[in-house]
Amino acid sequence: MGQSVDNLVLEQLRLIREDLKRMDVRFDELEANMRAEFDDVKSELHGHTMMIFGLSNVIGQIDKRVEHVEEKLGIK
């Protein structure tokens, strides 16, 4: 009877080990997905940053043109 208890315990340990292996694979997949999503967010953020810099450059150019027109018209 002692040997059958040992066999039951060993069987449960084997099942637990299999579950842990499956969980490890799932966590690896989850980590890979999270890294991919993080990279996508970084790319989008970089694109938005570049767009903001571009817009600020255009706004600066418009401001200079307005100042030039104001000087020509004697407004300033």
PDB file of N, CA, C, O and CB in Angstrom:
ATOM      1  N   MET A   1       0.824  -1.193   0.000  1.00  0.00           N
ATOM      2  CA  MET A   1       0.000   0.000   0.000  1.00  0.00           C
ATOM      3  C   MET A   1       0.869   1.259   0.000  1.00  0.00           C
ATOM      4  O   MET A   1       0.511   2.267  -0.608  1.00  0.00           O
ATOM      5  CB  MET A   1      -0.938  -0.003   1.209  1.00  0.00           C
ATOM      6  N   GLY A   2       2.006   1.194   0.681  1.00  0.00           N
ATOM      7  CA  GLY A   2       2.908   2.334   0.691  1.00  0.00           C
ATOM      8  C   GLY A   2       3.407   2.671  -0.698  1.00  0.00           C
ATOM      9  O   GLY A   2       3.590   3.840  -1.037  1.00  0.00           O
ATOM     10  N   GLN A   3       3.626   1.639  -1.502  1.00  0.00           N
ATOM     11  CA  GLN A   3       4.111   1.863  -2.862  1.00  0.00           C
ATOM     12  C   GLN A   3       3.025   2.494  -3.733  1.00  0.00           C
ATOM     13  O   GLN A   3       3.339   3.306  -4.603  1.00  0.00           O
ATOM     14  CB  GLN A   3       4.586   0.542  -3.483  1.00  0.00           C
ATOM     15  N   SER A   4       1.776   2.146  -3.523  1.00  0.00           N
ATOM     16  CA  SER A   4       0.702   2.746  -4.313  1.00  0.00           C
ATOM     17  C   SER A   4       0.531   4.217  -3.939  1.00  0.00           C
ATOM     18  O   SER A   4       0.196   5.029  -4.802  1.00  0.00           O
ATOM     19  CB  SER A   4      -0.624   1.978  -4.102  1.00  0.00           C
ATOM     20  N   VAL A   5       0.753   4.578  -2.677  1.00  0.00           N
ATOM     21  CA  VAL A   5       0.704   5.993  -2.268  1.00  0.00           C
ATOM     22  C   VAL A   5       1.842   6.743  -2.948  1.00  0.00           C
ATOM     23  O   VAL A   5       1.656   7.854  -3.445  1.00  0.00           O
ATOM     24  CB  VAL A   5       0.800   6.140  -0.709  1.00  0.00           C
ATOM     25  N   ASP A   6       3.028   6.125  -2.965  1.00  0.00           N
ATOM     26  CA  ASP A   6       4.164   6.747  -3.646  1.00  0.00           C
ATOM     27  C   ASP A   6       3.858   6.959  -5.123  1.00  0.00           C
ATOM     28  O   ASP A   6       4.176   8.009  -5.681  1.00  0.00           O
ATOM     29  CB  ASP A   6       5.427   5.886  -3.486  1.00  0.00           C
ATOM     30  N   ASN A   7       3.244   5.970  -5.753  1.00  0.00           N
ATOM     31  CA  ASN A   7       2.887   6.090  -7.168  1.00  0.00           C
ATOM     32  C   ASN A   7       1.875   7.206  -7.397  1.00  0.00           C
ATOM     33  O   ASN A   7       1.971   7.937  -8.383  1.00  0.00           O
ATOM     34  CB  ASN A   7       2.327   4.767  -7.687  1.00  0.00           C
ATOM     35  N   LEU A   8       0.905   7.344  -6.492  1.00  0.00           N
ATOM     36  CA  LEU A   8      -0.079   8.430  -6.607  1.00  0.00           C
ATOM     37  C   LEU A   8       0.602   9.789  -6.474  1.00  0.00           C
ATOM     38  O   LEU A   8       0.310  10.714  -7.231  1.00  0.00           O
ATOM     39  CB  LEU A   8      -1.181   8.282  -5.534  1.00  0.00           C
ATOM     40  N   VAL A   9       1.508   9.901  -5.511  1.00  0.00           N
ATOM     41  CA  VAL A   9       2.226  11.163  -5.309  1.00  0.00           C
ATOM     42  C   VAL A   9       3.083  11.472  -6.535  1.00  0.00           C
ATOM     43  O   VAL A   9       3.092  12.604  -7.019  1.00  0.00           O
ATOM     44  CB  VAL A   9       3.109  11.099  -4.031  1.00  0.00           C
ATOM     45  N   LEU A  10       3.799  10.470  -7.034  1.00  0.00           N
ATOM     46  CA  LEU A  10       4.633  10.676  -8.221  1.00  0.00           C
ATOM     47  C   LEU A  10       3.797  11.067  -9.437  1.00  0.00           C
ATOM     48  O   LEU A  10       4.213  11.909 -10.233  1.00  0.00           O
ATOM     49  CB  LEU A  10       5.435   9.413  -8.529  1.00  0.00           C
ATOM     50  N   GLU A  11       2.638  10.468  -9.579  1.00  0.00           N
ATOM     51  CA  GLU A  11       1.744  10.814 -10.693  1.00  0.00           C
ATOM     52  C   GLU A  11       1.279  12.262 -10.575  1.00  0.00           C
ATOM     53  O   GLU A  11       1.241  12.986 -11.569  1.00  0.00           O
ATOM     54  CB  GLU A  11       0.524   9.863 -10.730  1.00  0.00           C
ATOM     55  N   GLN A  12       0.929  12.680  -9.376  1.00  0.00           N
ATOM     56  CA  GLN A  12       0.496  14.066  -9.167  1.00  0.00           C
ATOM     57  C   GLN A  12       1.648  15.032  -9.453  1.00  0.00           C
ATOM     58  O   GLN A  12       1.450  16.085 -10.060  1.00  0.00           O
ATOM     59  CB  GLN A  12      -0.025  14.264  -7.721  1.00  0.00           C
ATOM     60  N   LEU A  13       2.842  14.665  -9.013  1.00  0.00           N
ATOM     61  CA  LEU A  13       4.006  15.512  -9.289  1.00  0.00           C
ATOM     62  C   LEU A  13       4.280  15.604 -10.789  1.00  0.00           C
ATOM     63  O   LEU A  13       4.658  16.667 -11.282  1.00  0.00           O
ATOM     64  CB  LEU A  13       5.245  14.969  -8.562  1.00  0.00           C
ATOM     65  N   ARG A  14       4.097  14.518 -11.510  1.00  0.00           N
ATOM     66  CA  ARG A  14       4.278  14.524 -12.960  1.00  0.00           C
ATOM     67  C   ARG A  14       3.262  15.454 -13.615  1.00  0.00           C
ATOM     68  O   ARG A  14       3.604  16.219 -14.518  1.00  0.00           O
ATOM     69  CB  ARG A  14       4.145  13.097 -13.532  1.00  0.00           C
ATOM     70  N   LEU A  15       2.020  15.387 -13.161  1.00  0.00           N
ATOM     71  CA  LEU A  15       0.973  16.261 -13.709  1.00  0.00           C
ATOM     72  C   LEU A  15       1.275  17.727 -13.410  1.00  0.00           C
ATOM     73  O   LEU A  15       1.093  18.597 -14.262  1.00  0.00           O
ATOM     74  CB  LEU A  15      -0.405  15.878 -13.133  1.00  0.00           C
ATOM     75  N   ILE A  16       1.736  17.986 -12.199  1.00  0.00           N
ATOM     76  CA  ILE A  16       2.086  19.364 -11.836  1.00  0.00           C
ATOM     77  C   ILE A  16       3.229  19.862 -12.720  1.00  0.00           C
ATOM     78  O   ILE A  16       3.198  20.997 -13.197  1.00  0.00           O
ATOM     79  CB  ILE A  16       2.483  19.455 -10.336  1.00  0.00           C
ATOM     80  N   ARG A  17       4.225  19.026 -12.935  1.00  0.00           N
ATOM     81  CA  ARG A  17       5.359  19.392 -13.783  1.00  0.00           C
ATOM     82  C   ARG A  17       4.893  19.700 -15.209  1.00  0.00           C
ATOM     83  O   ARG A  17       5.359  20.665 -15.816  1.00  0.00           O
ATOM     84  CB  ARG A  17       6.408  18.260 -13.796  1.00  0.00           C
ATOM     85  N   GLU A  18       3.991  18.900 -15.740  1.00  0.00           N
ATOM     86  CA  GLU A  18       3.452  19.151 -17.086  1.00  0.00           C
ATOM     87  C   GLU A  18       2.698  20.478 -17.133  1.00  0.00           C
ATOM     88  O   GLU A  18       2.832  21.242 -18.089  1.00  0.00           O
ATOM     89  CB  GLU A  18       2.521  18.000 -17.518  1.00  0.00           C
ATOM     90  N   ASP A  19       1.906  20.744 -16.095  1.00  0.00           N
ATOM     91  CA  ASP A  19       1.185  22.020 -16.032  1.00  0.00           C
ATOM     92  C   ASP A  19       2.159  23.191 -16.010  1.00  0.00           C
ATOM     93  O   ASP A  19       1.944  24.197 -16.687  1.00  0.00           O
ATOM     94  CB  ASP A  19       0.274  22.066 -14.793  1.00  0.00           C
ATOM     95  N   LEU A  20       3.219  23.062 -15.237  1.00  0.00           N
ATOM     96  CA  LEU A  20       4.211  24.135 -15.156  1.00  0.00           C
ATOM     97  C   LEU A  20       4.906  24.359 -16.496  1.00  0.00           C
ATOM     98  O   LEU A  20       5.193  25.499 -16.863  1.00  0.00           O
ATOM     99  CB  LEU A  20       5.247  23.817 -14.079  1.00  0.00           C
ATOM    100  N   LYS A  21       5.177  23.286 -17.224  1.00  0.00           N
ATOM    101  CA  LYS A  21       5.786  23.426 -18.548  1.00  0.00           C
ATOM    102  C   LYS A  21       4.852  24.168 -19.494  1.00  0.00           C
ATOM    103  O   LYS A  21       5.285  25.043 -20.243  1.00  0.00           O
ATOM    104  CB  LYS A  21       6.142  22.048 -19.129  1.00  0.00           C
ATOM    105  N   ARG A  22       3.556  23.815 -19.458  1.00  0.00           N
ATOM    106  CA  ARG A  22       2.577  24.505 -20.313  1.00  0.00           C
ATOM    107  C   ARG A  22       2.481  25.981 -19.932  1.00  0.00           C
ATOM    108  O   ARG A  22       2.408  26.848 -20.803  1.00  0.00           O
ATOM    109  CB  ARG A  22       1.185  23.834 -20.202  1.00  0.00           C
ATOM    110  N   MET A  23       2.480  26.260 -18.644  1.00  0.00           N
ATOM    111  CA  MET A  23       2.420  27.651 -18.196  1.00  0.00           C
ATOM    112  C   MET A  23       3.657  28.415 -18.659  1.00  0.00           C
ATOM    113  O   MET A  23       3.556  29.575 -19.058  1.00  0.00           O
ATOM    114  CB  MET A  23       2.291  27.722 -16.663  1.00  0.00           C
ATOM    115  N   ASP A  24       4.815  27.775 -18.607  1.00  0.00           N
ATOM    116  CA  ASP A  24       6.049  28.417 -19.044  1.00  0.00           C
ATOM    117  C   ASP A  24       5.965  28.795 -20.518  1.00  0.00           C
ATOM    118  O   ASP A  24       6.375  29.889 -20.907  1.00  0.00           O
ATOM    119  CB  ASP A  24       7.251  27.495 -18.799  1.00  0.00           C
ATOM    120  N   VAL A  25       5.430  27.887 -21.339  1.00  0.00           N
ATOM    121  CA  VAL A  25       5.274  28.168 -22.769  1.00  0.00           C
ATOM    122  C   VAL A  25       4.296  29.325 -22.965  1.00  0.00           C
ATOM    123  O   VAL A  25       4.544  30.217 -23.777  1.00  0.00           O
ATOM    124  CB  VAL A  25       4.781  26.905 -23.529  1.00  0.00           C
ATOM    125  N   ARG A  26       3.200  29.313 -22.234  1.00  0.00           N
ATOM    126  CA  ARG A  26       2.205  30.396 -22.354  1.00  0.00           C
ATOM    127  C   ARG A  26       2.802  31.734 -21.939  1.00  0.00           C
ATOM    128  O   ARG A  26       2.554  32.754 -22.583  1.00  0.00           O
ATOM    129  CB  ARG A  26       0.961  30.090 -21.493  1.00  0.00           C
ATOM    130  N   PHE A  27       3.590  31.734 -20.864  1.00  0.00           N
ATOM    131  CA  PHE A  27       4.216  32.983 -20.425  1.00  0.00           C
ATOM    132  C   PHE A  27       5.232  33.480 -21.449  1.00  0.00           C
ATOM    133  O   PHE A  27       5.354  34.686 -21.663  1.00  0.00           O
ATOM    134  CB  PHE A  27       4.895  32.791 -19.063  1.00  0.00           C
ATOM    135  N   ASP A  28       5.959  32.566 -22.083  1.00  0.00           N
ATOM    136  CA  ASP A  28       6.890  32.972 -23.140  1.00  0.00           C
ATOM    137  C   ASP A  28       6.144  33.603 -24.304  1.00  0.00           C
ATOM    138  O   ASP A  28       6.580  34.617 -24.850  1.00  0.00           O
ATOM    139  CB  ASP A  28       7.709  31.769 -23.630  1.00  0.00           C
ATOM    140  N   GLU A  29       5.009  33.000 -24.689  1.00  0.00           N
ATOM    141  CA  GLU A  29       4.200  33.564 -25.773  1.00  0.00           C
ATOM    142  C   GLU A  29       3.649  34.928 -25.379  1.00  0.00           C
ATOM    143  O   GLU A  29       3.658  35.862 -26.181  1.00  0.00           O
ATOM    144  CB  GLU A  29       3.048  32.611 -26.140  1.00  0.00           C
ATOM    145  N   LEU A  30       3.171  35.041 -24.151  1.00  0.00           N
ATOM    146  CA  LEU A  30       2.639  36.314 -23.667  1.00  0.00           C
ATOM    147  C   LEU A  30       3.724  37.383 -23.658  1.00  0.00           C
ATOM    148  O   LEU A  30       3.481  38.523 -24.055  1.00  0.00           O
ATOM    149  CB  LEU A  30       2.045  36.151 -22.261  1.00  0.00           C
ATOM    150  N   GLU A  31       4.912  37.018 -23.210  1.00  0.00           N
ATOM    151  CA  GLU A  31       6.016  37.975 -23.189  1.00  0.00           C
ATOM    152  C   GLU A  31       6.358  38.439 -24.600  1.00  0.00           C
ATOM    153  O   GLU A  31       6.590  39.627 -24.824  1.00  0.00           O
ATOM    154  CB  GLU A  31       7.250  37.357 -22.522  1.00  0.00           C
ATOM    155  N   ALA A  32       6.389  37.514 -25.545  1.00  0.00           N
ATOM    156  CA  ALA A  32       6.687  37.875 -26.932  1.00  0.00           C
ATOM    157  C   ALA A  32       5.618  38.819 -27.484  1.00  0.00           C
ATOM    158  O   ALA A  32       5.941  39.791 -28.168  1.00  0.00           O
ATOM    159  CB  ALA A  32       6.787  36.611 -27.810  1.00  0.00           C
ATOM    160  N   ASN A  33       4.351  38.536 -27.189  1.00  0.00           N
ATOM    161  CA  ASN A  33       3.261  39.410 -27.647  1.00  0.00           C
ATOM    162  C   ASN A  33       3.360  40.790 -27.013  1.00  0.00           C
ATOM    163  O   ASN A  33       3.158  41.802 -27.684  1.00  0.00           O
ATOM    164  CB  ASN A  33       1.898  38.785 -27.325  1.00  0.00           C
ATOM    165  N   MET A  34       3.667  40.829 -25.729  1.00  0.00           N
ATOM    166  CA  MET A  34       3.775  42.119 -25.039  1.00  0.00           C
ATOM    167  C   MET A  34       4.938  42.936 -25.599  1.00  0.00           C
ATOM    168  O   MET A  34       4.827  44.150 -25.768  1.00  0.00           O
ATOM    169  CB  MET A  34       3.957  41.907 -23.521  1.00  0.00           C
ATOM    170  N   ARG A  35       6.045  42.267 -25.882  1.00  0.00           N
ATOM    171  CA  ARG A  35       7.193  42.974 -26.470  1.00  0.00           C
ATOM    172  C   ARG A  35       6.833  43.531 -27.851  1.00  0.00           C
ATOM    173  O   ARG A  35       7.209  44.655 -28.186  1.00  0.00           O
ATOM    174  CB  ARG A  35       8.418  42.026 -26.577  1.00  0.00           C
ATOM    175  N   ALA A  36       6.117  42.758 -28.639  1.00  0.00           N
ATOM    176  CA  ALA A  36       5.712  43.219 -29.969  1.00  0.00           C
ATOM    177  C   ALA A  36       4.786  44.426 -29.856  1.00  0.00           C
ATOM    178  O   ALA A  36       4.937  45.399 -30.595  1.00  0.00           O
ATOM    179  CB  ALA A  36       5.017  42.083 -30.750  1.00  0.00           C
ATOM    180  N   GLU A  37       3.829  44.365 -28.934  1.00  0.00           N
ATOM    181  CA  GLU A  37       2.917  45.495 -28.748  1.00  0.00           C
ATOM    182  C   GLU A  37       3.671  46.720 -28.243  1.00  0.00           C
ATOM    183  O   GLU A  37       3.386  47.842 -28.662  1.00  0.00           O
ATOM    184  CB  GLU A  37       1.791  45.124 -27.768  1.00  0.00           C
ATOM    185  N   PHE A  38       4.628  46.512 -27.347  1.00  0.00           N
ATOM    186  CA  PHE A  38       5.422  47.623 -26.832  1.00  0.00           C
ATOM    187  C   PHE A  38       6.223  48.269 -27.961  1.00  0.00           C
ATOM    188  O   PHE A  38       6.324  49.494 -28.035  1.00  0.00           O
ATOM    189  CB  PHE A  38       6.364  47.144 -25.710  1.00  0.00           C
ATOM    190  N   ASP A  39       6.792  47.441 -28.837  1.00  0.00           N
ATOM    191  CA  ASP A  39       7.530  47.975 -29.981  1.00  0.00           C
ATOM    192  C   ASP A  39       6.609  48.776 -30.897  1.00  0.00           C
ATOM    193  O   ASP A  39       7.011  49.812 -31.426  1.00  0.00           O
ATOM    194  CB  ASP A  39       8.197  46.839 -30.767  1.00  0.00           C
ATOM    195  N   ASP A  40       5.376  48.303 -31.087  1.00  0.00           N
ATOM    196  CA  ASP A  40       4.407  49.042 -31.905  1.00  0.00           C
ATOM    197  C   ASP A  40       4.095  50.400 -31.287  1.00  0.00           C
ATOM    198  O   ASP A  40       4.021  51.408 -31.990  1.00  0.00           O
ATOM    199  CB  ASP A  40       3.111  48.229 -32.072  1.00  0.00           C
ATOM    200  N   VAL A  41       3.913  50.420 -29.974  1.00  0.00           N
ATOM    201  CA  VAL A  41       3.618  51.681 -29.282  1.00  0.00           C
ATOM    202  C   VAL A  41       4.803  52.636 -29.409  1.00  0.00           C
ATOM    203  O   VAL A  41       4.620  53.831 -29.640  1.00  0.00           O
ATOM    204  CB  VAL A  41       3.290  51.425 -27.784  1.00  0.00           C
ATOM    205  N   LYS A  42       6.016  52.107 -29.260  1.00  0.00           N
ATOM    206  CA  LYS A  42       7.208  52.950 -29.405  1.00  0.00           C
ATOM    207  C   LYS A  42       7.285  53.542 -30.807  1.00  0.00           C
ATOM    208  O   LYS A  42       7.631  54.712 -30.971  1.00  0.00           O
ATOM    209  CB  LYS A  42       8.480  52.141 -29.104  1.00  0.00           C
ATOM    210  N   SER A  43       6.965  52.742 -31.809  1.00  0.00           N
ATOM    211  CA  SER A  43       7.006  53.230 -33.189  1.00  0.00           C
ATOM    212  C   SER A  43       5.971  54.328 -33.403  1.00  0.00           C
ATOM    213  O   SER A  43       6.255  55.348 -34.032  1.00  0.00           O
ATOM    214  CB  SER A  43       6.766  52.076 -34.178  1.00  0.00           C
ATOM    215  N   GLU A  44       4.772  54.113 -32.878  1.00  0.00           N
ATOM    216  CA  GLU A  44       3.727  55.141 -33.004  1.00  0.00           C
ATOM    217  C   GLU A  44       4.134  56.420 -32.294  1.00  0.00           C
ATOM    218  O   GLU A  44       3.936  57.514 -32.823  1.00  0.00           O
ATOM    219  CB  GLU A  44       2.395  54.632 -32.437  1.00  0.00           C
ATOM    220  N   LEU A  45       4.698  56.293 -31.112  1.00  0.00           N
ATOM    221  CA  LEU A  45       5.138  57.467 -30.357  1.00  0.00           C
ATOM    222  C   LEU A  45       6.218  58.217 -31.123  1.00  0.00           C
ATOM    223  O   LEU A  45       6.208  59.447 -31.178  1.00  0.00           O
ATOM    224  CB  LEU A  45       5.659  57.057 -28.967  1.00  0.00           C
ATOM    225  N   HIS A  46       7.143  57.481 -31.710  1.00  0.00           N
ATOM    226  CA  HIS A  46       8.194  58.127 -32.497  1.00  0.00           C
ATOM    227  C   HIS A  46       7.584  58.878 -33.679  1.00  0.00           C
ATOM    228  O   HIS A  46       7.991  60.000 -33.982  1.00  0.00           O
ATOM    229  CB  HIS A  46       9.220  57.084 -32.996  1.00  0.00           C
ATOM    230  N   GLY A  47       6.609  58.260 -34.344  1.00  0.00           N
ATOM    231  CA  GLY A  47       5.939  58.922 -35.461  1.00  0.00           C
ATOM    232  C   GLY A  47       5.222  60.192 -35.031  1.00  0.00           C
ATOM    233  O   GLY A  47       5.285  61.211 -35.718  1.00  0.00           O
ATOM    234  N   HIS A  48       4.540  60.128 -33.890  1.00  0.00           N
ATOM    235  CA  HIS A  48       3.840  61.317 -33.390  1.00  0.00           C
ATOM    236  C   HIS A  48       4.833  62.409 -33.009  1.00  0.00           C
ATOM    237  O   HIS A  48       4.589  63.591 -33.252  1.00  0.00           O
ATOM    238  CB  HIS A  48       2.959  60.958 -32.178  1.00  0.00           C
ATOM    239  N   THR A  49       5.952  62.012 -32.412  1.00  0.00           N
ATOM    240  CA  THR A  49       6.972  62.991 -32.041  1.00  0.00           C
ATOM    241  C   THR A  49       7.507  63.696 -33.279  1.00  0.00           C
ATOM    242  O   THR A  49       7.654  64.918 -33.287  1.00  0.00           O
ATOM    243  CB  THR A  49       8.121  62.314 -31.274  1.00  0.00           C
ATOM    244  N   MET A  50       7.799  62.931 -34.321  1.00  0.00           N
ATOM    245  CA  MET A  50       8.308  63.529 -35.555  1.00  0.00           C
ATOM    246  C   MET A  50       7.264  64.452 -36.183  1.00  0.00           C
ATOM    247  O   MET A  50       7.608  65.503 -36.725  1.00  0.00           O
ATOM    248  CB  MET A  50       8.717  62.432 -36.555  1.00  0.00           C
ATOM    249  N   MET A  51       5.997  64.064 -36.112  1.00  0.00           N
ATOM    250  CA  MET A  51       4.936  64.898 -36.659  1.00  0.00           C
ATOM    251  C   MET A  51       4.844  66.221 -35.891  1.00  0.00           C
ATOM    252  O   MET A  51       4.657  67.278 -36.494  1.00  0.00           O
ATOM    253  CB  MET A  51       3.589  64.152 -36.612  1.00  0.00           C
ATOM    254  N   ILE A  52       4.973  66.162 -34.577  1.00  0.00           N
ATOM    255  CA  ILE A  52       4.910  67.381 -33.765  1.00  0.00           C
ATOM    256  C   ILE A  52       6.076  68.302 -34.102  1.00  0.00           C
ATOM    257  O   ILE A  52       5.895  69.512 -34.234  1.00  0.00           O
ATOM    258  CB  ILE A  52       4.919  67.037 -32.260  1.00  0.00           C
ATOM    259  N   PHE A  53       7.278  67.731 -34.243  1.00  0.00           N
ATOM    260  CA  PHE A  53       8.424  68.559 -34.622  1.00  0.00           C
ATOM    261  C   PHE A  53       8.209  69.183 -35.991  1.00  0.00           C
ATOM    262  O   PHE A  53       8.537  70.351 -36.200  1.00  0.00           O
ATOM    263  CB  PHE A  53       9.714  67.730 -34.617  1.00  0.00           C
ATOM    264  N   GLY A  54       7.662  68.415 -36.925  1.00  0.00           N
ATOM    265  CA  GLY A  54       7.378  68.949 -38.251  1.00  0.00           C
ATOM    266  C   GLY A  54       6.370  70.083 -38.202  1.00  0.00           C
ATOM    267  O   GLY A  54       6.549  71.111 -38.854  1.00  0.00           O
ATOM    268  N   LEU A  55       5.311  69.894 -37.428  1.00  0.00           N
ATOM    269  CA  LEU A  55       4.295  70.949 -37.295  1.00  0.00           C
ATOM    270  C   LEU A  55       4.870  72.197 -36.636  1.00  0.00           C
ATOM    271  O   LEU A  55       4.546  73.315 -37.036  1.00  0.00           O
ATOM    272  CB  LEU A  55       3.098  70.438 -36.483  1.00  0.00           C
ATOM    273  N   SER A  56       5.714  72.013 -35.636  1.00  0.00           N
ATOM    274  CA  SER A  56       6.299  73.186 -34.974  1.00  0.00           C
ATOM    275  C   SER A  56       7.200  73.940 -35.946  1.00  0.00           C
ATOM    276  O   SER A  56       7.271  75.168 -35.885  1.00  0.00           O
ATOM    277  CB  SER A  56       7.099  72.765 -33.714  1.00  0.00           C
ATOM    278  N   ASN A  57       7.880  73.244 -36.829  1.00  0.00           N
ATOM    279  CA  ASN A  57       8.710  73.888 -37.839  1.00  0.00           C
ATOM    280  C   ASN A  57       7.845  74.703 -38.799  1.00  0.00           C
ATOM    281  O   ASN A  57       8.174  75.843 -39.127  1.00  0.00           O
ATOM    282  CB  ASN A  57       9.531  72.840 -38.612  1.00  0.00           C
ATOM    283  N   VAL A  58       6.739  74.112 -39.246  1.00  0.00           N
ATOM    284  CA  VAL A  58       5.824  74.817 -40.158  1.00  0.00           C
ATOM    285  C   VAL A  58       5.237  76.045 -39.472  1.00  0.00           C
ATOM    286  O   VAL A  58       5.145  77.110 -40.084  1.00  0.00           O
ATOM    287  CB  VAL A  58       4.688  73.875 -40.633  1.00  0.00           C
ATOM    288  N   ILE A  59       4.840  75.910 -38.215  1.00  0.00           N
ATOM    289  CA  ILE A  59       4.276  77.046 -37.472  1.00  0.00           C
ATOM    290  C   ILE A  59       5.316  78.152 -37.336  1.00  0.00           C
ATOM    291  O   ILE A  59       4.989  79.332 -37.460  1.00  0.00           O
ATOM    292  CB  ILE A  59       3.783  76.598 -36.071  1.00  0.00           C
ATOM    293  N   GLY A  60       6.567  77.774 -37.083  1.00  0.00           N
ATOM    294  CA  GLY A  60       7.640  78.769 -36.995  1.00  0.00           C
ATOM    295  C   GLY A  60       7.828  79.509 -38.305  1.00  0.00           C
ATOM    296  O   GLY A  60       8.026  80.724 -38.311  1.00  0.00           O
ATOM    297  N   GLN A  61       7.768  78.781 -39.426  1.00  0.00           N
ATOM    298  CA  GLN A  61       7.907  79.417 -40.738  1.00  0.00           C
ATOM    299  C   GLN A  61       6.743  80.365 -41.013  1.00  0.00           C
ATOM    300  O   GLN A  61       6.945  81.461 -41.536  1.00  0.00           O
ATOM    301  CB  GLN A  61       7.993  78.354 -41.842  1.00  0.00           C
ATOM    302  N   ILE A  62       5.540  79.952 -40.666  1.00  0.00           N
ATOM    303  CA  ILE A  62       4.365  80.819 -40.858  1.00  0.00           C
ATOM    304  C   ILE A  62       4.509  82.075 -40.014  1.00  0.00           C
ATOM    305  O   ILE A  62       4.199  83.173 -40.476  1.00  0.00           O
ATOM    306  CB  ILE A  62       3.053  80.069 -40.491  1.00  0.00           C
ATOM    307  N   ASP A  63       4.976  81.921 -38.782  1.00  0.00           N
ATOM    308  CA  ASP A  63       5.161  83.071 -37.893  1.00  0.00           C
ATOM    309  C   ASP A  63       6.161  84.061 -38.496  1.00  0.00           C
ATOM    310  O   ASP A  63       5.939  85.271 -38.453  1.00  0.00           O
ATOM    311  CB  ASP A  63       5.642  82.607 -36.498  1.00  0.00           C
ATOM    312  N   LYS A  64       7.250  83.555 -39.052  1.00  0.00           N
ATOM    313  CA  LYS A  64       8.243  84.444 -39.680  1.00  0.00           C
ATOM    314  C   LYS A  64       7.645  85.164 -40.879  1.00  0.00           C
ATOM    315  O   LYS A  64       7.909  86.348 -41.086  1.00  0.00           O
ATOM    316  CB  LYS A  64       9.487  83.647 -40.116  1.00  0.00           C
ATOM    317  N   ARG A  65       6.842  84.459 -41.671  1.00  0.00           N
ATOM    318  CA  ARG A  65       6.214  85.090 -42.835  1.00  0.00           C
ATOM    319  C   ARG A  65       5.230  86.175 -42.407  1.00  0.00           C
ATOM    320  O   ARG A  65       5.169  87.243 -43.016  1.00  0.00           O
ATOM    321  CB  ARG A  65       5.496  84.038 -43.692  1.00  0.00           C
ATOM    322  N   VAL A  66       4.462  85.895 -41.357  1.00  0.00           N
ATOM    323  CA  VAL A  66       3.505  86.892 -40.857  1.00  0.00           C
ATOM    324  C   VAL A  66       4.258  88.120 -40.362  1.00  0.00           C
ATOM    325  O   VAL A  66       3.847  89.249 -40.631  1.00  0.00           O
ATOM    326  CB  VAL A  66       2.625  86.298 -39.718  1.00  0.00           C
ATOM    327  N   GLU A  67       5.357  87.910 -39.643  1.00  0.00           N
ATOM    328  CA  GLU A  67       6.159  89.043 -39.172  1.00  0.00           C
ATOM    329  C   GLU A  67       6.690  89.854 -40.349  1.00  0.00           C
ATOM    330  O   GLU A  67       6.704  91.084 -40.304  1.00  0.00           O
ATOM    331  CB  GLU A  67       7.327  88.553 -38.295  1.00  0.00           C
ATOM    332  N   HIS A  68       7.128  89.164 -41.402  1.00  0.00           N
ATOM    333  CA  HIS A  68       7.639  89.857 -42.588  1.00  0.00           C
ATOM    334  C   HIS A  68       6.533  90.692 -43.246  1.00  0.00           C
ATOM    335  O   HIS A  68       6.761  91.841 -43.627  1.00  0.00           O
ATOM    336  CB  HIS A  68       8.216  88.840 -43.600  1.00  0.00           C
ATOM    337  N   VAL A  69       5.344  90.111 -43.375  1.00  0.00           N
ATOM    338  CA  VAL A  69       4.217  90.844 -43.964  1.00  0.00           C
ATOM    339  C   VAL A  69       3.853  92.038 -43.083  1.00  0.00           C
ATOM    340  O   VAL A  69       3.571  93.120 -43.596  1.00  0.00           O
ATOM    341  CB  VAL A  69       2.987  89.911 -44.147  1.00  0.00           C
ATOM    342  N   GLU A  70       3.858  91.853 -41.770  1.00  0.00           N
ATOM    343  CA  GLU A  70       3.546  92.955 -40.851  1.00  0.00           C
ATOM    344  C   GLU A  70       4.565  94.079 -40.986  1.00  0.00           C
ATOM    345  O   GLU A  70       4.204  95.255 -40.942  1.00  0.00           O
ATOM    346  CB  GLU A  70       3.507  92.452 -39.398  1.00  0.00           C
ATOM    347  N   GLU A  71       5.835  93.723 -41.152  1.00  0.00           N
ATOM    348  CA  GLU A  71       6.862  94.753 -41.343  1.00  0.00           C
ATOM    349  C   GLU A  71       6.617  95.520 -42.635  1.00  0.00           C
ATOM    350  O   GLU A  71       6.723  96.746 -42.666  1.00  0.00           O
ATOM    351  CB  GLU A  71       8.267  94.123 -41.360  1.00  0.00           C
ATOM    352  N   LYS A  72       6.290  94.798 -43.699  1.00  0.00           N
ATOM    353  CA  LYS A  72       6.034  95.441 -44.991  1.00  0.00           C
ATOM    354  C   LYS A  72       4.830  96.375 -44.924  1.00  0.00           C
ATOM    355  O   LYS A  72       4.807  97.424 -45.568  1.00  0.00           O
ATOM    356  CB  LYS A  72       5.812  94.385 -46.075  1.00  0.00           C
ATOM    357  N   LEU A  73       3.824  95.980 -44.131  1.00  0.00           N
ATOM    358  CA  LEU A  73       2.617  96.795 -44.017  1.00  0.00           C
ATOM    359  C   LEU A  73       2.756  97.872 -42.947  1.00  0.00           C
ATOM    360  O   LEU A  73       1.882  98.726 -42.805  1.00  0.00           O
ATOM    361  CB  LEU A  73       1.418  95.913 -43.707  1.00  0.00           C
ATOM    362  N   GLY A  74       3.838  97.834 -42.204  1.00  0.00           N
ATOM    363  CA  GLY A  74       4.061  98.824 -41.155  1.00  0.00           C
ATOM    364  C   GLY A  74       3.217  98.588 -39.917  1.00  0.00           C
ATOM    365  O   GLY A  74       2.963  99.522 -39.156  1.00  0.00           O
ATOM    366  N   ILE A  75       2.788  97.380 -39.708  1.00  0.00           N
ATOM    367  CA  ILE A  75       1.950  97.062 -38.551  1.00  0.00           C
ATOM    368  C   ILE A  75       2.796  96.984 -37.288  1.00  0.00           C
ATOM    369  O   ILE A  75       2.325  97.344 -36.209  1.00  0.00           O
ATOM    370  CB  ILE A  75       1.199  95.736 -38.772  1.00  0.00           C
ATOM    371  N   LYS A  76       4.008  96.530 -37.401  1.00  0.00           N
ATOM    372  CA  LYS A  76       4.866  96.408 -36.216  1.00  0.00           C
ATOM    373  C   LYS A  76       5.760  97.584 -36.075  1.00  0.00           C
ATOM    374  O   LYS A  76       6.550  97.650 -35.133  1.00  0.00           O
ATOM    375  CB  LYS A  76       5.692  95.156 -36.270  1.00  0.00           C
TER     376      LYS A  76
END
